């Protein structure tokens, strides 16, 4: 697999944390999706967030990406509030959610070209060729997105998120819809990420969380109920802890 072209460099923020939340609450009417989430993710860490459906994983990723505004609490990306128009902050983020953020009536190439221009990438052609080769979507570059399979669109969404070499990746169950080859590519991308790249990854898969995370946390009903360094965990112990705290088997 070819290496990434650039090692991500975060800005000159004095914060030692790429991502911080304090007392993060998000309510939808009477339903609380997040109930006081406190996180501190240092630069270079990969935090794997495990949780059942409805635990708040998607809402948390969307709040970190400034796609939904918290009801209460604070979010800091590189020490800055993403909801206060911090200039240049979005360029620090690569985001993959259940929405692909792709224009369905444009080709895959046109989508990547659009995002390349938006982020001011100078060597767009080379970068598009490199990232499409990395995710193995080069054969689909000149097809309209709406004609692509869900799995190929998910690969393209990953290519979009990585195109500008962001120092922070926010990935909400990125393995959904991926075939085995694509899952292996994703796992290598996360394991072999450049120094300094920070990842927050949500997943249903305990195995994937252990495979790529440097820290693993459990989210249940909008709260972080457990977290530990990967080196101190094994699959059996984490599975038992998950069953005890979440009341289900991952």
C-alpha positions as CSV (number, residue, x, y, z in Angstrom):
1,X,0.0,0.0,0.0
2,X,1.4,3.4,-0.9
3,X,2.2,5.8,2.0
4,X,0.1,8.9,2.6
5,X,1.6,11.9,0.9
6,X,1.8,14.2,3.9
7,X,2.1,13.7,7.6
8,X,-0.7,15.8,9.2
9,X,0.4,18.7,11.2
10,X,-1.9,20.3,13.7
11,X,-1.9,24.1,14.2
12,X,0.0,25.9,16.9
13,X,-2.6,25.3,19.5
14,X,-1.3,25.3,23.1
15,X,-3.7,22.5,24.0
16,X,-2.2,19.0,24.4
17,X,-5.5,17.6,23.4
18,X,-6.8,17.3,19.9
19,X,-10.3,16.8,21.2
20,X,-11.9,17.8,24.5
21,X,-15.5,17.7,25.8
22,X,-16.8,18.8,29.1
23,X,-20.3,18.0,30.4
24,X,-21.5,17.4,26.8
25,X,-25.3,17.1,26.7
26,X,-27.5,16.7,23.7
27,X,-31.3,16.5,23.9
28,X,-33.8,15.9,21.2
29,X,-37.1,17.0,22.8
30,X,-37.4,14.9,25.9
31,X,-34.8,12.3,24.7
32,X,-31.2,12.8,25.9
33,X,-28.8,11.3,23.4
34,X,-25.7,12.5,25.4
35,X,-25.8,12.9,29.2
36,X,-22.7,14.7,30.3
37,X,-19.8,13.3,28.2
38,X,-16.3,14.2,29.3
39,X,-13.5,13.3,26.9
40,X,-9.8,14.3,26.6
41,X,-8.1,12.8,23.5
42,X,-4.4,13.6,23.2
43,X,-2.8,14.3,19.8
44,X,-1.9,11.0,18.1
45,X,-4.3,8.8,20.0
46,X,-6.9,6.5,18.4
47,X,-9.9,6.3,20.7
48,X,-12.3,3.4,19.9
49,X,-15.8,4.0,21.2
50,X,-17.9,0.9,21.6
51,X,-21.6,1.0,22.3
52,X,-25.0,-0.5,21.4
53,X,-27.5,1.1,19.0
54,X,-28.9,4.2,20.7
55,X,-25.9,4.7,23.0
56,X,-25.1,8.1,21.6
57,X,-22.2,7.2,19.4
58,X,-23.4,9.0,16.2
59,X,-24.6,12.1,18.2
60,X,-21.2,12.3,19.8
61,X,-19.3,12.2,16.5
62,X,-21.7,14.7,15.0
63,X,-21.2,17.1,17.9
64,X,-17.4,16.8,17.6
65,X,-17.7,17.5,13.9
66,X,-19.9,20.6,14.7
67,X,-22.7,19.0,12.7
68,X,-25.1,19.3,15.7
69,X,-24.9,21.9,18.5
70,X,-24.8,20.6,22.0
71,X,-27.7,21.5,24.4
72,X,-25.2,21.9,27.2
73,X,-21.4,21.6,27.7
74,X,-18.3,22.4,25.7
75,X,-16.5,21.0,22.7
76,X,-12.9,21.9,21.9
77,X,-11.0,20.9,18.8
78,X,-7.3,21.8,19.0
79,X,-8.2,24.0,22.0
80,X,-10.9,26.0,20.0
81,X,-14.7,26.0,20.0
82,X,-15.9,24.8,16.6
83,X,-19.3,26.5,17.2
84,X,-17.7,30.0,17.4
85,X,-16.5,30.2,13.8
86,X,-12.8,29.4,14.5
87,X,-11.1,30.1,11.2
88,X,-9.5,27.1,9.5
89,X,-10.8,24.6,12.1
90,X,-12.7,22.5,9.6
91,X,-9.6,21.8,7.7
92,X,-8.2,20.0,10.7
93,X,-11.1,17.4,10.5
94,X,-11.8,14.4,8.3
95,X,-15.3,13.2,9.0
96,X,-17.1,10.0,8.0
97,X,-20.7,9.5,9.2
98,X,-23.7,7.6,8.0
99,X,-24.2,10.4,5.5
100,X,-21.6,10.2,2.8
101,X,-21.5,14.0,2.1
102,X,-21.2,13.2,-1.6
103,X,-23.0,14.8,-4.5
104,X,-25.0,12.0,-6.1
105,X,-25.2,13.5,-9.6
106,X,-21.5,14.2,-9.8
107,X,-18.8,11.6,-10.6
108,X,-16.5,10.3,-7.9
109,X,-13.7,12.3,-9.5
110,X,-15.8,15.5,-9.5
111,X,-16.6,15.0,-5.8
112,X,-13.0,14.7,-4.9
113,X,-12.1,17.7,-7.1
114,X,-14.7,19.8,-5.4
115,X,-13.4,18.9,-1.9
116,X,-9.8,19.4,-3.0
117,X,-10.7,22.9,-4.2
118,X,-12.6,23.6,-1.0
119,X,-9.6,22.7,1.1
120,X,-7.1,24.5,-1.1
121,X,-5.1,21.4,-2.1
122,X,-2.4,22.6,-4.5
123,X,-1.6,19.2,-6.1
124,X,-5.2,18.1,-6.6
125,X,-4.7,15.7,-9.5
126,X,-1.8,13.8,-7.8
127,X,-3.6,13.7,-4.5
128,X,-6.9,12.4,-6.1
129,X,-5.0,9.7,-7.9
130,X,-3.1,8.7,-4.7
131,X,-6.1,8.6,-2.4
132,X,-8.3,6.9,-4.9
133,X,-5.6,4.2,-5.3
134,X,-5.2,3.9,-1.6
135,X,-8.9,3.2,-1.2
136,X,-9.0,1.3,-4.5
137,X,-11.8,3.3,-6.1
138,X,-9.8,4.5,-9.1
139,X,-11.8,2.3,-11.5
140,X,-15.0,4.2,-10.4
141,X,-13.7,7.8,-10.6
142,X,-15.7,8.7,-13.7
143,X,-19.0,7.1,-12.6
144,X,-21.7,9.2,-11.0
145,X,-21.9,8.5,-7.3
146,X,-25.6,7.5,-7.5
147,X,-24.6,4.5,-9.7
148,X,-22.1,3.2,-7.2
149,X,-22.8,0.5,-4.6
150,X,-23.1,1.4,-1.0
151,X,-19.7,-0.2,-0.2
152,X,-18.0,1.8,-3.0
153,X,-19.7,5.0,-1.8
154,X,-18.3,4.3,1.7
155,X,-14.8,3.9,0.3
156,X,-15.3,7.2,-1.6
157,X,-16.5,8.8,1.6
158,X,-13.2,7.7,3.3
159,X,-11.2,9.0,0.4
160,X,-13.0,12.4,0.8
161,X,-12.3,12.5,4.5
162,X,-8.6,11.7,3.9
163,X,-8.0,13.8,0.8
164,X,-6.6,16.9,2.6
165,X,-4.5,14.9,5.1
166,X,-6.4,16.1,8.2
167,X,-4.7,15.7,11.6
168,X,-8.0,14.6,13.2
169,X,-10.3,11.8,11.9
170,X,-13.9,11.4,13.2
171,X,-15.3,8.1,12.0
172,X,-18.7,6.8,12.8
173,X,-18.9,3.1,12.2
174,X,-16.8,3.5,9.0
175,X,-16.8,-0.3,8.4
176,X,-20.5,-0.3,7.7
177,X,-21.1,-1.7,4.2
178,X,-17.4,-2.4,3.5
179,X,-16.3,-5.7,2.1
180,X,-13.4,-7.7,3.7
181,X,-10.8,-6.1,1.5
182,X,-12.0,-2.6,2.3
183,X,-12.1,-3.3,6.0
184,X,-8.5,-4.5,5.9
185,X,-7.5,-1.3,4.1
186,X,-9.3,0.8,6.7
187,X,-7.6,-1.2,9.5
188,X,-4.2,-0.6,8.0
189,X,-4.9,3.1,7.5
190,X,-5.7,3.4,11.2
191,X,-2.9,1.3,12.5
192,X,-0.3,2.9,10.2
193,X,-1.5,6.5,10.5
194,X,1.2,9.2,10.5
195,X,2.5,10.4,13.8
196,X,0.2,13.0,15.3
197,X,-2.9,11.9,13.6
198,X,-5.8,11.6,16.1
199,X,-8.7,9.4,15.6
200,X,-12.1,9.0,17.3
201,X,-13.8,5.9,15.9
202,X,-17.2,4.5,16.9
203,X,-17.8,0.8,16.2
204,X,-20.1,-2.1,17.1
205,X,-17.1,-4.4,16.7
206,X,-15.1,-5.2,19.8
207,X,-12.5,-6.9,17.7
208,X,-12.0,-3.8,15.5
209,X,-11.9,-1.5,18.6
210,X,-9.1,-3.6,20.1
211,X,-7.3,-3.9,16.7
212,X,-6.9,-0.2,16.0
213,X,-7.6,1.7,19.2
214,X,-4.8,2.9,21.5
215,X,-7.6,3.5,24.1
216,X,-11.1,1.9,24.2
217,X,-14.2,3.4,25.8
218,X,-17.7,2.1,26.4
219,X,-20.6,4.5,25.8
220,X,-24.0,3.5,27.3
221,X,-27.2,5.6,27.2
222,X,-25.2,8.8,26.5
223,X,-22.5,8.3,29.1
224,X,-18.9,7.1,29.1
225,X,-19.1,4.2,31.5
226,X,-15.7,2.7,31.1
227,X,-12.3,3.4,29.4
228,X,-8.9,1.9,29.4
229,X,-5.7,1.8,27.5
230,X,-5.6,-0.9,24.9
231,X,-2.4,-2.5,26.2
232,X,-4.2,-3.3,29.4
233,X,-7.1,-5.1,27.8
234,X,-7.8,-8.4,26.3
235,X,-10.9,-9.5,24.2
236,X,-12.4,-11.7,26.9
237,X,-12.1,-9.2,29.7
238,X,-13.4,-6.4,27.6
239,X,-16.4,-8.5,26.4
240,X,-17.2,-9.4,30.0
241,X,-16.9,-5.7,31.0
242,X,-19.2,-4.7,28.1
243,X,-21.8,-7.3,29.0
244,X,-21.8,-6.2,32.7
245,X,-22.0,-2.4,32.0
246,X,-24.0,-2.3,28.8
247,X,-26.1,-5.4,29.4
248,X,-25.5,-6.9,26.0
249,X,-22.9,-8.8,24.1
250,X,-21.0,-6.9,21.3
